[in-house]
Amino acid sequence: MYKLKEIATNVYYVGVNDRQKTLFENLWPLPYGVSYNSYLILDEKTVLVDTVDICYSDIFLKKIGDALQGRPLDYLIVNHMEPDHAGSIRLLRQQYPDVRIVGNSKTFGMLEGFHAITDGLYEVKEGDVIDTGNRTLTFFMAPMVHWPEVMFTYDQREKILFSADAFGTYGTLDGGVIDAEMNVDCFWEEMIRYYANIVGKYGNPVQKALQKLAQLEVRQICSTHGPVWREHIAKAVDTYSRLSRYEGEEGVVIVYASMYGHTEQMAETVAFSLSENGIRNIVLHNASKSHSSYILKDVFKYKGLMVGSPTYSNQLFPELESVLGKIELREVKGRLFGYFGSYTWAGAAVKRLAAFGERMKWEEVGLPVEQKQGQTTGKYEECLALGKAMADKLKGL
């Protein structure tokens, strides 16, 4: 029998950890795994908030059965229909055929599409409530954070916000569940990476959701990934607020590609100049080696972005172009942009990097450097000047 963590009066954590999956969404590395969080409220009515990935449904259903001890499950609230949270709904309905599934109209379209479930539904709209006996649950729509059906559930008595994927992070819960009962240092960088990878395109919807939350007293945030936030609510909310405003810290990400080391020399020179001119947060990513997940994380984290590429078949280097496509997809705003490139017989990379910066509507900093073949003293000095221009701009000089 499972001993479940009680995170508030009669509110239990029934989530699971996934240490098997290597890529989240078959895209993003999971070096620390990931949790799928679900919560069970035992009141006069019993309420389950979200389910878990179907791969862990056996453990999940056992936990629920142990907690209910023969009681029926009255409600399942579906805050988010993504399969890592909604994958076990069909099996749950088979075990508890009378459970009423709570969601909005967009939820139910997906519920039919994924699970062919069309009956036993309870539709809620913005501000609607469900009385479970000793508490009231209120619903707030949060479309495009980061799917169109997303909603939040607020427990008025315990002041708990069940926030779907918002304020989530990669990483398993290794023993503890509540932030105050564990070391959460590792989660902050993973929260930025999670946001940049999964939510990044939807800054405006996140800001709208945060405005709704500002009216609520929140003592705990129960996301569908990562710790239950209690002690660090302000930091979690501030992190999501900054990221959704595309507010970068003082620092520079240099993303480059290099076939034989010449463009890499340019990147190293720019980085040296940045350091010499007072920039301390400098990250270099070789696009052929660094996974785009980590590049995106740093692009969201820092204000300055500098990109270098050799010309490859009259195009950008393919791996670098792929990364730029992911940045463009996320519509990252407000970056300071510098760029450089090299070629052997016909240059095209610098021109294409200029077009990328224009599409992003970023502020171009310094003079771009285009190098033919090996680095000369003149090109070395131009790279130093490019780095200094970025440093000066970041420092407001």
C-alpha positions in Angstrom: 0.0 0.0 0.0 1.3 3.4 -1.0 1.8 6.1 1.7 0.8 9.3 -0.1 2.1 12.8 0.5 -0.5 15.1 1.9 0.3 18.5 0.5 -2.6 20.3 2.2 -5.6 19.2 4.3 -7.1 16.1 2.4 -5.1 16.9 -0.8 -2.7 14.2 -1.8 0.0 13.9 -4.4 -0.6 10.9 -6.6 1.9 11.6 -9.4 4.7 9.5 -10.8 8.3 9.9 -11.9 9.7 9.0 -15.3 13.4 8.1 -15.3 13.1 6.0 -18.4 12.3 8.5 -21.2 15.3 10.1 -22.8 13.5 12.7 -24.9 10.5 14.7 -23.8 8.1 15.1 -26.8 10.7 13.0 -28.6 12.7 16.2 -28.9 14.1 17.5 -25.6 16.7 15.7 -23.5 15.8 14.5 -20.0 19.0 14.0 -18.1 17.2 14.4 -14.8 14.0 12.7 -15.9 10.5 14.3 -15.5 7.6 14.0 -13.2 3.9 13.7 -14.2 1.9 15.3 -11.3 -1.6 14.4 -10.3 -3.5 15.4 -7.2 -6.4 13.8 -5.3 -8.8 15.8 -3.1 -10.7 13.8 -0.5 -13.8 15.8 0.5 -17.5 14.9 0.6 -16.9 14.6 -3.1 -13.6 13.0 -4.3 -11.8 14.9 -7.0 -8.8 13.9 -9.1 -6.9 16.7 -10.8 -5.2 15.5 -14.1 -3.8 12.0 -14.7 -0.4 10.8 -15.9 1.3 9.3 -18.9 -0.2 5.9 -19.8 3.2 4.2 -19.3 2.8 4.7 -15.6 -1.0 4.1 -15.3 -0.6 0.9 -13.2 1.3 2.7 -10.4 -1.0 5.7 -10.7 -4.2 3.7 -10.5 -2.8 1.8 -7.5 -2.1 5.0 -5.7 -5.6 6.3 -6.3 -7.2 3.0 -5.2 -5.1 3.0 -2.0 -6.2 6.6 -1.2 -9.9 6.1 -1.9 -10.1 2.9 0.1 -13.3 1.8 -1.7 -14.9 5.3 -2.1 -16.1 6.2 -5.5 -14.2 8.8 -7.6 -16.7 11.6 -8.3 -14.8 14.0 -10.5 -11.8 14.1 -12.8 -10.7 17.6 -13.6 -8.8 17.8 -16.8 -6.7 21.0 -16.8 -4.6 19.9 -19.8 -5.2 17.3 -22.5 -1.6 16.6 -23.6 -1.0 12.9 -23.5 1.7 13.0 -20.8 -1.1 14.2 -18.4 -4.2 12.8 -20.1 -2.9 9.5 -21.3 -4.5 7.5 -18.5 -8.0 9.0 -18.7 -9.5 6.0 -20.6 -8.1 3.5 -18.1 -9.3 5.6 -15.2 -12.8 5.8 -16.7 -12.8 2.0 -17.1 -11.9 1.6 -13.4 -14.3 4.4 -12.3 -17.1 4.3 -14.9 -19.3 6.8 -13.0 -16.6 9.5 -12.7 -17.7 12.9 -14.2 -15.0 14.5 -16.3 -14.7 18.2 -15.8 -13.3 20.4 -18.6 -14.2 23.1 -21.1 -15.6 22.8 -24.6 -12.1 22.5 -26.2 -11.2 19.8 -23.6 -14.1 17.7 -24.7 -13.2 17.9 -28.4 -9.8 16.5 -27.6 -11.2 14.0 -25.1 -13.3 12.5 -28.0 -10.4 12.6 -30.4 -7.8 10.9 -28.1 -10.1 8.6 -26.0 -13.5 8.4 -27.8 -15.2 9.6 -24.6 -18.3 11.7 -25.1 -20.5 11.0 -22.1 -20.3 11.8 -18.3 -18.9 15.2 -19.0 -19.2 18.4 -16.9 -18.5 21.6 -18.8 -17.1 24.6 -17.0 -16.4 28.2 -18.2 -14.4 31.1 -16.9 -15.2 31.6 -13.2 -17.5 28.6 -12.8 -17.3 26.7 -9.5 -17.8 23.2 -8.2 -18.7 22.7 -4.5 -17.1 19.5 -3.2 -18.5 19.8 0.3 -16.0 21.6 2.4 -14.3 23.5 -0.4 -15.0 25.3 -3.6 -13.1 24.9 -6.8 -13.0 27.8 -9.3 -11.9 27.5 -12.9 -9.9 30.0 -15.0 -9.3 29.5 -18.7 -5.7 29.8 -19.8 -5.7 29.1 -23.5 -2.4 28.6 -25.3 -0.5 28.0 -22.0 0.5 26.1 -24.0 -2.5 24.3 -25.7 -5.9 25.9 -26.5 -7.9 23.9 -23.9 -5.7 24.7 -20.9 -7.4 25.9 -17.7 -6.4 26.4 -14.1 -8.3 25.1 -11.0 -8.2 27.1 -7.8 -9.0 25.6 -4.4 -10.5 28.6 -2.5 -10.2 27.1 1.0 -6.6 25.9 0.8 -5.5 28.6 -1.7 -4.0 26.1 -4.0 -3.6 26.8 -7.7 -3.6 23.7 -9.9 -1.8 25.3 -12.8 -1.5 22.6 -15.6 1.9 23.0 -17.2 2.4 26.6 -16.1 5.3 26.9 -13.6 6.4 23.4 -14.6 10.0 22.1 -15.0 11.9 19.1 -16.1 13.3 16.8 -13.4 12.0 14.0 -11.2 10.9 14.4 -7.6 13.5 12.4 -5.8 11.8 11.7 -2.5 10.2 15.0 -1.7 7.3 16.7 -3.4 7.0 20.1 -1.8 9.8 22.6 -2.6 10.3 23.4 1.1 11.2 19.8 1.8 13.9 19.4 -0.9 16.9 21.1 -2.5 15.4 22.8 -5.6 18.6 24.4 -6.9 18.6 22.1 -9.9 15.1 23.0 -11.0 15.6 26.7 -11.8 17.8 26.1 -14.9 15.5 23.3 -15.9 12.5 25.5 -15.5 14.0 28.0 -18.0 14.8 25.2 -20.4 11.3 23.7 -20.1 9.8 27.1 -20.8 12.0 27.8 -23.7 11.4 24.4 -25.2 7.7 23.9 -24.6 6.0 27.2 -23.8 8.3 29.7 -25.5 6.2 30.8 -28.4 3.3 31.8 -26.1 4.5 34.8 -24.1 1.4 36.9 -24.5 -1.0 34.1 -23.4 1.2 33.5 -20.4 1.1 37.2 -19.5 -2.7 37.1 -19.7 -2.8 34.1 -17.4 -0.5 35.8 -14.9 -2.8 38.8 -14.8 -5.7 36.6 -13.8 -3.6 35.0 -11.0 -2.7 38.4 -9.6 -6.1 38.6 -8.1 -5.8 35.4 -6.2 -4.1 34.5 -2.9 -2.0 31.5 -3.7 -0.3 29.5 -1.0 0.7 26.6 -3.1 1.1 26.1 -6.9 0.6 22.5 -8.1 2.0 22.2 -11.6 1.8 19.1 -13.7 5.7 18.9 -13.8 8.2 19.5 -11.0 7.9 20.4 -7.3 4.8 21.7 -5.6 5.7 25.4 -5.1 5.1 26.7 -1.6 8.3 28.4 -0.3 9.4 29.6 -3.8 6.1 30.7 -5.3 7.4 34.2 -5.9 10.5 33.0 -7.7 8.6 30.6 -9.9 6.0 33.2 -10.9 8.7 35.8 -11.5 10.7 33.4 -13.7 7.7 32.7 -15.8 6.8 36.4 -15.9 10.3 37.4 -17.1 10.5 34.6 -19.7 7.1 35.4 -21.1 8.1 39.1 -21.4 11.4 37.9 -23.2 13.3 39.8 -20.5 16.9 38.6 -20.9 19.6 39.0 -18.2 22.9 40.8 -19.0 24.9 38.2 -20.9 25.6 36.9 -24.4 24.9 33.6 -26.1 27.3 32.9 -29.0 25.9 30.2 -31.3 28.2 29.2 -34.1 28.9 26.4 -36.6 32.3 25.6 -38.0 33.6 22.9 -40.3 37.3 23.4 -40.0 37.7 25.8 -37.2 37.8 29.2 -38.9 34.3 30.3 -37.8 35.1 28.9 -34.3 38.2 31.1 -34.1 35.9 34.1 -34.9 33.5 33.0 -32.1 36.4 32.7 -29.6 37.7 36.1 -30.5 34.3 37.7 -30.0 33.9 35.9 -26.7 37.4 37.2 -25.6 36.4 40.7 -26.4 33.1 40.4 -24.5 35.0 39.3 -21.4 37.7 42.0 -21.8 34.9 44.6 -21.9 33.2 43.5 -18.7 30.6 40.8 -19.7 30.7 37.9 -17.3 27.8 35.8 -18.6 29.1 34.4 -21.9 27.9 31.0 -23.3 29.3 29.5 -26.5 27.3 26.8 -28.3 28.7 24.8 -31.2 25.5 24.1 -33.1 26.8 20.7 -34.3 27.3 19.6 -30.7 25.0 21.5 -28.3 21.5 20.2 -28.4 19.0 22.9 -29.4 17.2 22.4 -26.1 20.1 24.1 -24.2 20.7 26.7 -26.9 17.1 27.8 -26.7 17.3 27.9 -22.9 20.2 30.3 -23.0 18.7 32.4 -25.8 15.7 33.0 -23.5 18.0 33.6 -20.5 20.3 36.3 -21.9 19.8 39.6 -23.7 22.6 39.3 -26.3 22.7 36.8 -29.1 25.6 36.5 -31.5 25.6 34.0 -34.4 28.4 32.8 -36.7 28.2 30.5 -39.6 30.3 29.3 -42.6 28.7 29.4 -46.0 27.6 25.9 -46.9 26.3 25.3 -50.4 25.4 29.0 -50.6 23.3 28.6 -47.4 23.9 28.7 -43.7 25.4 25.6 -42.1 22.5 23.2 -41.8 22.7 22.5 -38.0 22.9 26.2 -37.3 20.0 27.0 -39.7 17.9 24.4 -37.8 18.6 26.1 -34.5 17.7 29.5 -36.0 14.4 28.0 -37.2 13.6 26.9 -33.7 14.4 30.4 -32.3 12.2 32.0 -35.0 9.4 29.6 -34.3 9.3 30.9 -30.7 9.1 34.5 -31.8 11.8 35.6 -29.3 11.6 39.3 -28.9 13.9 42.1 -27.8 17.3 40.6 -28.4 20.5 42.5 -29.2 21.9 40.8 -32.3 25.4 40.5 -33.7 26.7 38.2 -36.4 29.7 37.0 -38.3 30.6 34.4 -40.9 33.3 32.9 -43.1 33.6 31.4 -46.6 36.1 29.9 -48.9 35.1 31.0 -52.4 31.6 32.6 -52.3 30.1 34.2 -49.3 26.4 33.9 -48.3 26.2 33.2 -44.6 26.5 36.8 -43.4 23.8 38.0 -45.8 21.5 35.2 -44.6 22.2 36.0 -41.0 21.3 39.6 -41.7 18.0 38.5 -43.1 17.3 36.4 -40.1 17.9 39.4 -37.7 15.6 41.5 -39.8 12.8 38.9 -39.7 13.2 38.8 -35.9 13.0 42.6 -35.7 16.0 42.6 -33.4 18.4 45.5 -32.8 21.6 44.9 -34.7 24.7 45.7 -32.7 28.2 46.4 -34.2 29.4 45.7 -37.7 29.1 42.2 -39.0 32.3 40.4 -39.8 32.7 38.4 -43.0 35.9 36.4 -43.3 37.4 34.8 -46.4 39.3 31.6 -45.6 41.7 32.0 -42.7 41.7 34.7 -40.0 43.8 37.8 -40.7 44.9 40.5 -38.4 42.3 42.8 -39.8 39.5 40.3 -39.3 40.7 39.6 -35.8 40.4 43.3 -35.0 36.9 43.4 -36.5 35.8 40.5 -34.3 37.2 42.3 -31.3 35.3 45.4 -32.3 32.1 43.4 -32.7 32.4 41.9 -29.2 33.1 45.3 -27.7 30.1 46.9 -29.4 27.8 44.2 -27.9 29.4 44.6 -24.4 29.0 48.4 -24.6 25.4 48.1 -25.7 24.5 45.7 -22.9 26.1 48.0 -20.3 24.4 51.1 -21.8 27.7 52.8 -22.8 
